[in-house]
Amino acid sequence: MLSCVCVLLLAATALGHLDEAALDTQWEEWKMTHRREYNGLDEEGIRKAIWEKNMRMIEAHNQEAALGIHSYELGMNHLGDMTSEEVVEKMTGLQTPLNPDRNFNMALDDKVSKLPKSVDYRKKGMVTPVKDQGSCGSCWAFSSVGALEGQLAKTTGQLINLSPQNLVDCVKENDGCGGGYMTNAFRYVQENGGIDSEESYPYVGEDQPCRYNSTGMAAQCKGYQEIPQGDEHALAVALFKVGPVSVGIDATQSTFQFYQRGVYYDANCNKDDINHAVLAVGYGVNTKGKKYWIVKNSWSERWGNKGYILMARNRGNLCGIANLASYPIM
């Protein structure tokens, strides 16, 4: 009981530190850093109120993290004047098929019963730099491209930025910036005979007519496989044996919006409400024994830890990370 009281007192003290004058100064600095301009004082007032609420939430969370209540810290970023609902509406875009075709057939044999403690494909030259999807619901395209880039690097030794815009414009089974699903993208690349490079088909972050050109083609795909739903061990096996894997998660929590460092775990994250596609590029365990997935997001390097998040592994399929996992075959 005494420890709970101490936590509440410290949190209240932290919030007290955020006096109005300091908040006003930080708000002006934040606007300047992120080049924010608003359509009049009314809109700015609304955005400032949202930013201030987020700022106080971040401060309170980090005070609790300092006491060991949380395994991760939050930080203000370029999404500071947005609600979590707005972020989900504008910056996610995973649309799950009503009846996904589970065609996984990779045997989980004894050879992989003992996995290495860590895998990180960033260190193996199989992961391109973090991108920014902007306000287009194209997370599925970036996740798909990331998995394709990993397999291309593995099979050819070439790390090439592939074109998410090619997928946004040309995958008819998906809805472009309105959302989509990764296996539809893999199927398109297979049936189309390839996908263009980012250089030949640059990202613009909005729907436009398909203009795929085979002269800019940089990768092909023979098909794809999906991982058994909800099986975190199978996801780890796929990462170890195959490479980066496209995954879907619940990104509705404000803690996800402002994640900065540490191993992310939020009990409110809903594994049955998957709305955002990202890329699993490895896994590991920290010095405190906490297991995690290494996840690449598409919200720019300004988000998270330079665009990445470490998500708790083997803790009840956190945020549904193992529910909709798939990878392309080259």
TIFI-23737 format. One line per field, with one value per residue: residue number from 1; x, y, z of N, C-alpha, C, O in turn; residue in three letters. Coordinates in steps of 0.2 Angstrom, whole numbers, m for minus. Atoms other than C-alpha are relative to their C-alpha. Last residue first. Example, Ala and Ser with C-alpha at 12.3 -4.5 7.8 and 13.67 -1.06 7.14 Angstrom:
pase	(2,1)
n.east	(m4,4)
n.north	(m6,m6)
n.up	(m1,0)
ca.east	(68,62)
ca.north	(m5,m22)
ca.up	(36,39)
c.east	(m4,4)
c.north	(5,6)
c.up	(3,0)
o.east	(m1,9)
o.north	(11,5)
o.up	(4,3)
markol	(ser,ala)
***
This chain:
pase	(330,329,328,327,326,325,324,323,322,321,320,319,318,317,316,315,314,313,312,311,310,309,308,307,306,305,304,303,302,301,300,299,298,297,296,295,294,293,292,291,290,289,288,287,286,285,284,283,282,281,280,279,278,277,276,275,274,273,272,271,270,269,268,267,266,265,264,263,262,261,260,259,258,257,256,255,254,253,252,251,250,249,248,247,246,245,244,243,242,241,240,239,238,237,236,235,234,233,232,231,230,229,228,227,226,225,224,223,222,221,220,219,218,217,216,215,214,213,212,211,210,209,208,207,206,205,204,203,202,201,200,199,198,197,196,195,194,193,192,191,190,189,188,187,186,185,184,183,182,181,180,179,178,177,176,175,174,173,172,171,170,169,168,167,166,165,164,163,162,161,160,159,158,157,156,155,154,153,152,151,150,149,148,147,146,145,144,143,142,141,140,139,138,137,136,135,134,133,132,131,130,129,128,127,126,125,124,123,122,121,120,119,118,117,116,115,114,113,112,111,110,109,108,107,106,105,104,103,102,101,100,99,98,97,96,95,94,93,92,91,90,89,88,87,86,85,84,83,82,81,80,79,78,77,76,75,74,73,72,71,70,69,68,67,66,65,64,63,62,61,60,59,58,57,56,55,54,53,52,51,50,49,48,47,46,45,44,43,42,41,40,39,38,37,36,35,34,33,32,31,30,29,28,27,26,25,24,23,22,21,20,19,18,17,16,15,14,13,12,11,10,9,8,7,6,5,4,3,2,1)
n.east	(m3,m5,0,m6,m1,m7,1,7,0,m6,1,3,1,1,7,4,2,0,m1,7,m1,3,1,5,m3,m7,m3,5,2,m5,m6,2,m1,7,m1,5,m2,m1,4,0,6,3,4,m5,m4,1,m6,3,m4,m7,m4,m4,m7,m5,m6,2,m7,2,6,m3,5,m1,6,5,6,5,7,5,2,m6,m7,m6,m5,m1,m4,m7,m4,m2,5,m4,5,1,5,4,5,7,5,m2,2,m2,m7,m5,0,m3,m7,m2,0,m6,m6,m6,m1,3,6,m2,3,3,0,6,3,2,5,1,m6,1,m2,m7,m5,m4,m6,m5,m5,1,0,2,7,5,3,5,0,7,3,m3,2,m4,m5,1,m5,m7,m2,4,m1,m7,0,3,m5,m6,3,0,m7,m2,m2,m2,6,m1,m5,3,0,3,7,3,2,3,6,5,2,5,7,5,5,7,3,5,1,m5,m5,m1,m2,m7,m4,m2,m4,m7,m3,m1,m6,m6,m1,m2,m7,m5,m1,m5,m4,0,3,7,4,6,6,4,7,2,m2,5,6,1,m2,m7,m3,m2,2,m1,1,3,m5,m1,m4,3,1,m6,m5,m4,m3,0,m7,m2,m6,m3,m6,m2,m7,m2,5,5,m1,6,0,3,0,m7,m4,4,3,m5,m2,5,m2,2,5,6,2,7,4,m2,4,m3,3,1,m2,m7,0,7,0,1,m6,m5,2,m1,m7,m2,2,m4,m7,0,1,m7,m5,3,m1,m8,m2,3,m4,m6,1,2,m6,m3,4,m1,4,5,7,4,8,3,4,m4,m5,3,3,m6,m3,4,m1,m7,0,4,m4,m5,3,4,2,m6,0,5,m3,m6,3,3,m6,m3,4,0,m7,1,5,m3,m4,4)
n.north	(m2,5,2,m2,3,m1,m1,2,7,0,5,m4,m8,m2,1,m3,6,6,6,2,6,1,7,4,0,0,6,4,m4,1,m4,m7,m5,m4,m6,m2,m6,0,m5,2,m1,6,1,2,m5,m1,0,1,3,1,3,5,m2,4,m3,m5,m1,m6,2,4,5,1,m2,5,m4,5,m2,5,5,5,m3,4,m4,m7,2,2,m6,m3,m5,m6,m5,m2,m5,1,m5,2,m5,m7,m4,4,3,m5,m3,5,0,m7,1,5,m4,4,m1,m5,2,4,m3,4,m2,2,6,4,4,6,2,5,m2,m2,6,1,5,m1,5,5,m2,5,m1,0,m6,m1,m3,m1,m1,m5,m6,m3,m5,m7,m4,2,m5,0,7,1,m5,4,6,m3,m3,5,1,6,6,6,2,m4,m5,m6,m5,3,m1,6,5,m2,m4,4,5,m4,0,m5,1,m2,m5,m3,m7,m4,m3,4,7,0,m2,6,5,m3,1,7,2,m2,5,6,m1,0,6,4,5,6,5,1,m6,1,m4,m4,m2,m5,m7,m5,2,m4,4,2,m6,m1,m7,m1,m6,m4,m5,m6,m4,0,m7,m4,0,6,m3,5,1,7,2,5,2,7,0,7,4,4,7,3,7,2,7,3,m3,m2,6,4,m4,2,7,6,4,m3,m3,2,m4,1,m4,m6,m3,m7,m4,2,2,2,7,4,m1,4,7,0,1,7,4,m1,2,8,2,m2,5,6,m1,1,7,4,m1,4,7,1,0,6,6,1,m4,m5,2,m7,0,m4,5,6,m2,m3,6,3,m5,0,6,m1,m5,3,5,m4,m3,m6,m2,m3,m7,m4,m1,m4,m7,m2,m1,m6,m6,0,m3,m7,m3,m1,m6,m6)
n.up	(6,3,7,3,7,2,7,3,4,4,6,6,m1,6,2,m5,m4,3,m4,m3,m2,m6,m2,4,7,m1,m3,m4,m6,m5,1,m2,6,1,4,5,2,7,5,7,3,2,m6,m6,m3,m7,m5,m7,m5,3,m5,2,m1,3,2,5,4,3,4,5,2,7,3,m1,m2,m2,0,2,m5,m2,1,m3,m3,4,6,m2,0,m7,m3,m1,m3,m8,m2,m6,0,1,m2,0,6,6,0,0,6,5,m1,2,7,2,0,m3,m7,m4,m4,m6,m6,m5,m7,m4,2,m6,2,m3,m4,m4,m7,0,m1,6,0,6,0,5,7,6,2,m5,0,m5,m7,m2,6,5,m2,m6,2,m3,m3,2,4,6,3,2,6,6,2,3,7,4,3,m3,3,m4,m4,m6,0,1,m6,m6,1,m3,5,6,m2,m3,6,4,m3,0,4,m2,5,m4,1,m3,5,6,m2,m3,6,4,m4,0,7,1,m5,4,5,m4,m3,6,3,m4,4,m4,4,m2,0,4,m3,4,m2,m5,2,m2,3,7,6,0,1,7,2,7,4,m5,m3,3,m4,m6,m2,2,m6,m2,m6,m6,m2,0,m3,4,m4,2,2,0,m4,4,0,1,1,7,0,1,5,6,3,3,6,5,2,m5,2,0,m6,0,5,6,4,1,6,m1,6,2,7,2,2,m6,m4,3,m2,m7,m1,2,m5,m6,1,0,m7,m3,2,m3,m7,m1,1,m5,m6,1,m1,m7,m5,1,m2,m7,m5,3,m1,1,0,5,4,2,4,6,4,2,5,5,4,3,5,6,3,3,6,m1,6,3,m2,4,7,0,m1,6,5,m2,2,8,2,m2,5,7,m1,0)
ca.east	(61,48,39,35,20,14,m4,m7,11,12,m5,m2,8,7,4,21,33,42,40,41,58,53,62,61,77,71,53,47,59,67,51,34,37,40,54,52,65,56,59,64,67,82,88,103,91,85,84,73,75,69,50,42,27,8,m5,m23,m23,m38,m38,m20,m27,m13,m20,m7,6,24,38,55,66,67,56,38,26,13,15,11,m4,m11,m20,m5,m12,0,3,19,30,45,64,74,71,78,80,65,54,59,55,38,35,39,27,13,m3,m8,3,15,10,20,23,25,39,44,54,65,72,61,64,64,48,38,25,14,m2,m13,m11,m15,m5,11,23,36,47,46,63,73,61,65,51,42,42,33,16,9,23,23,4,4,17,6,m10,0,4,m14,m21,m26,m35,m18,m19,m35,m29,m34,m29,m11,m5,m4,0,12,22,22,30,45,61,76,90,102,111,118,108,97,98,98,82,75,77,71,55,51,54,43,29,30,31,16,6,10,2,m12,m6,m3,16,23,40,55,68,84,86,87,97,114,118,118,101,96,96,95,97,97,100,85,85,70,77,85,72,59,46,42,38,21,11,m3,m15,m27,m35,m54,m61,m45,m36,m34,m18,m19,m9,m4,m20,m34,m23,m14,m30,m37,m20,m23,m12,m2,13,15,32,39,38,46,41,51,51,51,37,34,53,52,60,46,33,41,42,23,19,30,23,5,8,16,1,m12,m1,0,m19,m22,m10,m19,m35,m28,m19,m35,m44,m29,m30,m26,m11,8,19,37,42,56,47,31,40,50,34,26,41,40,21,23,36,25,10,19,25,34,17,15,31,26,9,18,30,15,6,21,24,5,7,23,14,0)
ca.north	(m81,m85,m71,m70,m70,m66,m62,m69,m69,m50,m51,m35,m46,m65,m70,m64,m75,m59,m41,m28,m19,m4,3,19,27,21,25,38,51,38,38,31,15,3,m10,m23,m32,m45,m46,m57,m49,m57,m41,m40,m40,m54,m56,m56,m51,m41,m41,m29,m19,m19,m10,m14,m30,m30,m48,m46,m31,m20,m16,m26,m14,m22,m13,m18,m2,14,28,23,38,31,13,20,29,12,9,0,m18,m28,m36,m45,m46,m57,m53,m69,m87,m100,m89,m77,m92,m101,m86,m84,m103,m101,m86,m96,m85,m91,m103,m94,m89,m93,m84,m86,m86,m68,m56,m41,m26,m21,m4,m10,m20,m4,m2,13,10,26,36,34,45,44,49,35,33,20,19,23,13,m2,m10,m26,m42,m55,m48,m64,m66,m48,m47,m63,m55,m39,m49,m58,m41,m35,m18,m1,15,22,8,m2,m20,m34,m23,m22,m8,9,5,m9,1,15,3,2,m8,m2,m13,m24,m35,m52,m61,m73,m66,m48,m51,m61,m46,m33,m44,m44,m25,m22,m32,m21,m5,m10,m15,1,10,20,36,50,48,31,36,24,16,11,m6,m22,m38,m32,m45,m34,m27,m45,m47,m64,m68,m83,m95,m107,m125,m134,m129,m145,m155,m151,m136,m141,m126,m129,m113,m110,m101,m93,m78,m79,m62,m54,m42,m24,m16,3,12,30,41,32,24,40,50,37,39,57,69,84,74,63,71,64,66,51,35,23,4,m10,m2,m2,m1,15,25,17,25,42,38,35,51,61,53,55,74,77,68,79,94,89,86,103,111,104,111,128,128,124,138,150,149,136,128,128,114,113,98,107,124,117,107,123,133,119,117,136,135,119,127,142,131,121,103,100,97,82,75,78,70,55,54,55,42,30,33,29,13,9,12,0)
ca.up	(m270,m258,m249,m230,m219,m201,m197,m180,m173,m168,m161,m150,m138,m142,m124,m118,m128,m135,m129,m143,m147,m158,m173,m182,m174,m157,m159,m172,m179,m190,m201,m197,m207,m192,m191,m177,m166,m156,m138,m123,m106,m97,m88,m100,m115,m125,m144,m160,m178,m193,m189,m202,m199,m204,m193,m189,m179,m166,m159,m151,m142,m133,m116,m107,m114,m116,m126,m121,m119,m129,m137,m138,m141,m153,m145,m128,m136,m139,m156,m165,m164,m174,m191,m197,m213,m209,m211,m214,m218,m206,m190,m194,m198,m183,m172,m180,m177,m159,m158,m164,m165,m182,m190,m202,m219,m235,m251,m270,m283,m281,m292,m289,m297,m311,m318,m336,m332,m330,m317,m320,m310,m309,m293,m275,m263,m253,m267,m266,m281,m295,m304,m289,m277,m287,m298,m293,m303,m314,m312,m305,m292,m287,m286,m275,m263,m262,m259,m245,m237,m235,m239,m234,m241,m247,m260,m258,m260,m272,m287,m281,m294,m286,m268,m274,m286,m272,m260,m272,m268,m260,m265,m254,m266,m260,m273,m263,m245,m251,m262,m247,m236,m249,m252,m233,m232,m248,m239,m223,m233,m244,m229,m220,m235,m226,m233,m220,m221,m226,m219,m222,m211,m220,m229,m220,m226,m223,m210,m195,m199,m200,m181,m173,m155,m142,m156,m158,m151,m159,m176,m182,m172,m186,m187,m205,m217,m224,m221,m233,m222,m234,m225,m224,m220,m227,m215,m220,m213,m216,m202,m203,m205,m195,m183,m180,m178,m165,m155,m154,m164,m159,m153,m169,m173,m156,m137,m128,m120,m109,m108,m95,m85,m66,m62,m53,m67,m78,m67,m69,m88,m89,m80,m91,m107,m101,m97,m115,m123,m114,m119,m137,m138,m130,m142,m157,m151,m148,m164,m173,m165,m167,m186,m199,m191,m195,m189,m194,m183,m174,m174,m167,m154,m148,m147,m137,m126,m121,m118,m108,m97,m94,m90,m77,m81,m65,m57,m68,m61,m43,m46,m53,m38,m26,m35,m35,m16,m12,m22,m12,5,0)
c.east	(4,3,5,0,7,1,7,0,m6,1,5,m2,m2,m2,m1,m7,m4,m2,m2,1,m7,2,m3,m1,m4,3,7,5,m5,m2,5,6,m3,2,m6,2,m4,2,1,m4,1,m7,m4,m5,4,4,m3,6,m3,5,7,4,4,7,5,6,m2,7,m2,m6,3,m4,0,m7,m5,m6,m5,m7,m4,m3,5,6,6,6,2,4,7,4,2,m4,4,m5,m1,m5,m5,m5,m8,m5,3,m1,1,7,5,1,4,8,3,1,7,6,6,1,m2,m6,2,m2,m2,1,m7,m4,m2,m6,0,6,m1,2,7,6,3,6,5,7,0,1,m1,m7,m5,m3,m6,m1,m8,m4,3,m3,4,6,m3,5,7,2,m4,2,7,1,m3,5,6,m3,0,7,3,1,1,m6,1,5,m3,0,m4,m8,m3,m3,m4,m7,m6,m2,m5,m7,m6,m5,m6,m3,m6,0,6,5,2,3,8,4,1,4,7,3,1,6,6,2,2,7,5,1,4,3,0,m3,m7,m4,m6,m5,m3,m7,m2,2,m6,m6,m1,3,7,2,3,m2,1,m2,m4,6,2,4,m4,m1,5,5,4,4,0,7,2,7,3,6,2,7,2,m5,m6,0,m8,0,m2,0,6,4,m3,m2,6,2,m5,2,m2,m6,m7,m3,m7,m4,3,m4,3,m3,m2,2,7,m1,m7,0,m1,7,6,m1,2,8,2,m2,4,7,0,m1,6,5,m2,1,7,1,m3,5,6,m2,m2,6,3,m5,2,m4,m4,m8,m2,m7,m4,m3,4,6,m2,m2,6,2,m5,1,7,0,m3,5,5,m2,m5,m2,6,0,m5,2,5,m3,m3,5,2,m5,0,7,m1,m5,3,4)
c.north	(m5,2,m5,m2,2,m4,0,1,m2,m7,0,m4,3,7,3,0,3,m5,m7,m7,m2,m8,0,m7,m4,0,1,m5,m3,4,m2,4,7,4,3,7,2,7,m2,5,m2,1,m7,m2,m2,5,0,0,m1,m4,m2,m3,m6,3,m5,3,5,2,6,m2,m4,m6,m1,2,m5,5,m6,2,m6,m5,m6,3,m5,3,7,m2,m1,6,3,6,6,5,0,5,m2,6,m3,5,7,4,m3,m3,6,3,m5,0,7,0,m4,4,m4,0,5,m2,m4,4,m5,3,m2,m6,m4,m4,m6,m2,m6,2,2,m5,m1,m4,1,m5,m6,3,m5,1,0,7,1,4,1,1,6,7,2,5,6,5,m1,5,0,m6,m1,5,m3,m5,3,2,m6,m2,m6,m6,m6,m2,3,6,7,5,m2,1,m7,m6,1,4,m4,m5,3,m2,5,m1,2,6,3,8,4,2,m4,m7,0,2,m6,m5,2,m2,m7,m2,2,m6,m7,0,m1,m7,m4,m6,m6,m5,m1,6,m1,4,5,1,5,6,5,m2,3,m4,m1,7,1,7,m1,7,5,3,6,4,0,7,5,1,m7,3,m5,m1,m7,m2,m6,m2,m7,m1,m7,m3,m3,m7,m2,m7,m3,m7,m4,2,1,m6,m4,3,m2,m6,m5,m4,4,4,m1,5,m1,4,7,3,7,4,m2,m2,m3,m7,m4,1,m5,m7,1,m1,m7,m4,1,m2,m8,m3,1,m6,m6,0,m1,m7,m4,0,m5,m8,m2,m1,m6,m5,m2,4,5,m2,7,0,5,m4,m6,2,2,m6,m4,4,m1,m7,0,5,m3,m4,4,3,6,3,4,7,4,2,5,6,2,2,6,6,2,4,7,3,1,6)
c.up	(m4,m6,m1,m7,m3,m7,m3,m7,m3,m4,m5,m6,m6,0,m7,m2,6,5,m4,4,4,2,7,2,m5,m7,1,4,5,6,6,0,2,m7,m1,m3,m6,m2,m7,m4,m7,m3,m2,6,6,3,7,5,7,5,m4,6,m2,1,m2,m3,m5,m4,m4,m5,m6,m2,m8,m4,0,3,3,1,m4,5,1,m2,2,2,m4,m6,2,m1,6,3,1,1,7,1,6,0,m2,2,m1,m6,m7,0,m1,m7,m5,1,m3,m7,m1,0,3,7,4,4,6,6,5,8,4,m3,6,m2,4,4,5,7,m1,1,m7,1,m6,0,m5,m6,m5,m2,6,0,4,7,1,m6,m5,2,6,m2,3,3,m3,m5,m7,m4,m3,m6,m6,m3,m4,m7,m5,m3,4,m5,4,5,7,0,m2,6,6,0,3,m4,m6,2,3,m6,m4,3,1,m5,3,m4,4,m1,3,m5,m6,1,2,m6,m4,4,0,m6,0,5,m4,m6,3,3,m6,m3,4,m4,4,m5,2,0,m5,3,m5,1,5,m3,1,m4,m6,m5,0,m2,m7,m2,m7,m4,4,3,m4,5,7,3,m2,6,3,6,7,2,m1,2,m4,3,m2,m3,1,5,m4,0,0,m1,m7,1,m2,m6,m6,m3,m3,m7,m6,m3,5,m3,0,6,0,m5,m7,m5,m1,m7,1,m6,m2,m7,m2,m1,6,4,m2,3,8,2,m1,5,7,m1,1,8,4,m1,4,7,2,m1,6,6,0,1,7,4,m1,2,7,5,m3,0,m1,m1,m6,m5,m2,m5,m7,m4,m3,m6,m6,m4,m4,m6,m6,m3,m4,m7,1,m7,m3,3,m4,m7,0,0,m6,m5,2,m2,m8,m3,2,m5,m7,0)
o.east	(7,0,10,m3,10,m1,9,m3,m6,4,4,m3,1,m7,m6,m10,m3,0,m7,4,m9,2,m3,m5,m2,5,10,9,m6,1,3,6,m6,7,m11,3,m5,1,5,m9,5,m11,m9,m2,3,10,m9,12,m9,11,7,8,2,9,7,6,m6,10,m7,m4,3,m4,m5,m11,m8,m5,m5,m9,m5,m8,10,7,10,10,7,10,12,9,m1,m3,9,m8,0,m4,m7,m5,m9,m10,6,2,7,11,9,6,9,11,6,7,11,9,7,0,2,m11,2,1,m5,5,m10,m8,1,m11,5,11,0,8,12,10,0,12,3,12,0,0,3,m11,m7,1,m12,m3,m11,m5,0,m7,2,11,m9,11,8,2,m1,5,8,2,1,7,6,m1,3,7,3,m1,m3,m6,2,3,m5,m4,m10,m10,m5,m8,m10,m12,m10,m8,m11,m10,m6,m4,m11,1,m11,4,11,9,7,8,12,8,7,10,11,8,7,11,10,6,8,12,8,6,9,0,5,m10,m8,m8,m6,m7,0,m11,m5,7,m12,m6,m1,9,11,5,9,m7,5,m7,m10,7,7,1,m7,4,9,5,2,9,m3,10,m2,11,1,12,0,8,1,m3,m12,3,m12,m1,1,6,9,3,m3,1,6,1,m4,3,2,m11,m10,m9,m11,m8,9,m7,7,m3,m6,6,12,m4,m8,m1,4,10,7,2,7,10,4,2,7,8,2,4,9,7,1,5,9,3,1,8,6,m1,2,7,3,m3,4,m10,m2,m9,0,m10,m8,0,6,5,m1,1,7,2,m3,3,7,0,0,7,6,2,m11,2,6,m1,m3,4,4,m3,m1,6,1,m3,2,6,m1,m3,4,3)
o.north	(m5,4,m6,m7,7,m10,5,m4,m7,m7,m2,m2,3,9,5,6,0,m5,m7,m12,1,m12,5,m10,m7,m6,7,m8,m1,4,m5,9,10,4,0,12,m2,12,m6,8,1,m4,m8,m5,m8,5,m1,m1,1,m5,m6,1,m10,8,m10,8,4,7,6,m5,m2,m12,0,m3,m8,8,m11,2,m5,m4,m6,6,m2,6,7,m1,2,7,8,11,6,8,m5,11,m8,10,m5,2,9,3,m2,m1,6,2,m3,2,6,0,m1,5,m4,m5,8,2,m10,9,m10,7,m6,m6,m4,m1,m9,m3,m5,3,m1,m5,m1,m2,2,m2,m12,9,m7,4,6,11,1,0,4,6,11,10,1,3,7,4,2,4,m2,m6,m1,2,m5,m5,3,m1,m6,m2,m5,m6,m8,0,0,11,8,4,0,5,m11,m6,1,1,m5,m4,1,m6,9,1,m2,11,0,12,5,m1,m8,m8,m3,m3,m8,m6,m1,m6,m9,m5,m3,m9,m9,m3,m6,m10,m7,m11,m8,m4,m6,7,2,3,10,m1,4,9,3,m2,0,m5,2,7,1,10,m5,10,7,3,6,7,6,11,7,7,m9,5,m3,m6,m11,m4,m11,1,m12,m3,m10,m5,m1,m10,m1,m9,m1,m10,m4,0,m3,m8,m5,0,m6,m7,m7,m1,4,2,2,9,m1,1,9,0,9,3,0,m7,m9,m11,m6,m4,m10,m9,m2,m6,m11,m7,m3,m7,m11,m5,m4,m10,m9,m4,m6,m11,m7,m4,m10,m11,m6,m6,m11,m9,m8,3,11,m7,12,m1,2,m6,m6,0,m1,m8,m4,1,m4,m7,0,2,m4,m3,3,1,6,8,10,12,8,7,10,10,7,8,11,10,7,10,11,7,7,11)
o.up	(m9,m11,3,m9,m1,m7,m7,m10,m6,m10,m10,m11,m11,m3,m8,m3,11,11,m7,2,9,m2,11,m1,m10,m10,2,1,11,12,11,4,m2,m9,m4,0,m11,1,m9,m2,m11,m4,2,11,8,1,8,2,8,3,m8,9,m5,0,1,m8,m10,m2,m8,m11,m11,1,m11,m6,m5,8,0,6,m10,8,m3,m8,6,m2,m7,m6,1,m5,8,2,6,m4,11,m2,6,5,m7,6,m6,m11,m10,m4,m6,m10,m7,m4,m8,m10,m4,m6,9,10,8,4,5,8,3,9,2,m7,11,m5,7,1,11,8,2,6,m12,0,m11,1,m2,m7,m9,3,8,1,1,11,m4,m8,m6,m2,12,m2,3,0,m8,m11,m12,m9,m9,m12,m11,m8,m10,m12,m10,m9,10,m10,9,11,12,2,m8,11,8,4,m1,m8,m6,0,0,m8,m4,0,5,m11,5,m5,5,1,0,m8,m6,0,m1,m8,m4,2,m3,m7,0,2,m5,m5,2,0,m6,m3,2,m5,7,m6,6,m4,m10,9,m7,m3,10,m1,0,m10,m12,m6,m4,m7,m9,0,m10,m2,3,9,m8,10,9,4,3,9,8,5,12,0,1,m2,m4,1,2,m8,6,10,m3,m5,5,m7,m12,3,m7,m12,m11,m8,m9,m12,m10,m9,10,m5,5,8,m3,m3,m8,m10,3,m12,6,m10,1,m9,m3,3,9,5,1,7,10,5,4,9,9,3,5,11,7,3,8,10,5,4,10,9,3,6,10,6,4,7,8,6,m4,m3,3,m6,m9,m10,m8,m11,m12,m10,m9,m12,m11,m10,m10,m12,m11,m9,m10,m12,m1,m9,m3,m1,m8,m9,m3,m4,m10,m7,m2,m6,m10,m5,m3,m9,m9,m4)
markol	(met,ile,pro,tyr,ser,ala,leu,asn,ala,ile,gly,cys,leu,asn,gly,arg,asn,arg,ala,met,leu,ile,tyr,gly,lys,asn,gly,trp,arg,glu,ser,trp,ser,asn,lys,val,ile,trp,tyr,lys,lys,gly,lys,thr,asn,val,gly,tyr,gly,val,ala,leu,val,ala,his,asn,ile,asp,asp,lys,asn,cys,asn,ala,asp,tyr,tyr,val,gly,arg,gln,tyr,phe,gln,phe,thr,ser,gln,thr,ala,asp,ile,gly,val,ser,val,pro,gly,val,lys,phe,leu,ala,val,ala,leu,ala,his,glu,asp,gly,gln,pro,ile,glu,gln,tyr,gly,lys,cys,gln,ala,ala,met,gly,thr,ser,asn,tyr,arg,cys,pro,gln,asp,glu,gly,val,tyr,pro,tyr,ser,glu,glu,ser,asp,ile,gly,gly,asn,glu,gln,val,tyr,arg,phe,ala,asn,thr,met,tyr,gly,gly,gly,cys,gly,asp,asn,glu,lys,val,cys,asp,val,leu,asn,gln,pro,ser,leu,asn,ile,leu,gln,gly,thr,thr,lys,ala,leu,gln,gly,glu,leu,ala,gly,val,ser,ser,phe,ala,trp,cys,ser,gly,cys,ser,gly,gln,asp,lys,val,pro,thr,val,met,gly,lys,lys,arg,tyr,asp,val,ser,lys,pro,leu,lys,ser,val,lys,asp,asp,leu,ala,met,asn,phe,asn,arg,asp,pro,asn,leu,pro,thr,gln,leu,gly,thr,met,lys,glu,val,val,glu,glu,ser,thr,met,asp,gly,leu,his,asn,met,gly,leu,glu,tyr,ser,his,ile,gly,leu,ala,ala,glu,gln,asn,his,ala,glu,ile,met,arg,met,asn,lys,glu,trp,ile,ala,lys,arg,ile,gly,glu,glu,asp,leu,gly,asn,tyr,glu,arg,arg,his,thr,met,lys,trp,glu,glu,trp,gln,thr,asp,leu,ala,ala,glu,asp,leu,his,gly,leu,ala,thr,ala,ala,leu,leu,leu,val,cys,val,cys,ser,leu,met)
***
